[in-house]
Amino acid sequence: MIYFDFAATTPLDAEAAEVFVQASTEYFGNSSSLHDIGGQSQDLLENCREELANLLGVNKKGLYFTSGGSEGNFLAIEALLSAPKKTGKHIIAGMAEHSSIHGVLNRLEGYSVTFLPFDSSGLIDVEELERAISPETVLVIVQHVNSEIGTIQPIEDIAHICREHAIHFHSDFVQSFGKIDLKRIAPLVSSFSFSGHKIYGPKGVGGAYIDPAISWRAFFPGGSHEKGFRPGTVNVPAIAAMTAAAQKINNDIAQNQERFLSLRTAFIESLEPIKEFVHLYQADAESQLPSIIGLRISGIEGQWMMLECNRFGFAISTGSACQIGMQSPAKVTQALGLNIQEAKEFIRISFGNSTRREDVIRLGETMVDIVKKFKN
């Protein structure tokens, strides 16, 4: 089976796995315990916090470890709403946000939410965002990189608008962490989330950053871990492994971009024989993560294409794994304005460390054969 679903999750890096085992056996103490064994664990935890803060270009005082991106999104949004810059009950969010964002927004009481669609390139219209702002707007939520089509949103422009209007700005960095240099962008937002398992780290670990200047209130009162940001014993071994994976992938950002761009081009070229049926959803090169390809093939349901590819030994997906199993189509298809039938045709291919050019071409050729047989 050749894996093309790296946007959903990645295999654990061998070196990160070694770090995990070593930390689990040698630094097993509770980082909140006052004895020396707990102190060693605390020292490792703080070293990881400092290292990740340096990689992200932020103040380590604002960096908190969580169980992953979904929890990070939830707690960051609740933290920002506990300390708004002004009074108001209006939120603006991207229509194609991750399901964890929609989950938070759906449970909020007393707030009105304006959802922004994508343009034909899969980007949010910044002017439309500005028009949606009212005196009541206290929070803007826009994902940095869309997990289904890989478009990169104009975070700097949005951050500037939010500053001008005294609005908090949260961004989901889960798909951009380790794939884009975030040092310039991370300090501009009020909060962001990230995850370990998208960058060859362990599952069940991630983090959130909240600007230390914000005096947030804890959502879970009485918690003693992570300065009260979340309850539960801190998973130091997983944090250490995630940090090791982050260091490794951050060193390779430029060469990975170049390699994925080459693979993307090869894959799209391999679909040439069926190009009249293929609809790609992508932005210009500077606003597109090359490792994620979102497309649909006219007349062929994505679920069927995914199962056929699986039968031939290729693992692709029909969108975010957090959306699968729900009856509603992936949020990105709604944001792009697709009708129900078009939304059902959506599939996603995503590349990673082990993706080879010959595998990409074989996948494309297999999809061409599947389409030709189906159309005949």
Secondary structure, 3 states (H helix, E strand, C coil): CEECECCCCCCCCHHHHHHHHHHHHHCCCCCCCCCHHHHHHHHHHHHHHHHHHHHHCCCHHHEEEECCHHHHHHHHHHHHHCCCCCCCCEEEEECCCCHHHHHHHHHCCCCEEEEECECCCCCECHHHHHHHCCCCEEEEECCCECCCCCEECCHHHHHHHHHHCCCEEEEECCCCECCECCCCCHHHCCEEEEECCCCCCCCCCEEEEECCCCCCCCCCCCCCCHHHCCCCCCCHHHHHHHHHHHHHHHHCHHHHHHHHHHHHHHHHHHCHHHCCCEEEECCCHHHECCCEEEEEECCECHHHHHHHHHHCCEECECCCCCCCCCCCCCHHHHHCCCCHHHHHCEEEEECCCCCCHHHHHHHHHHHHHHHHHHHC
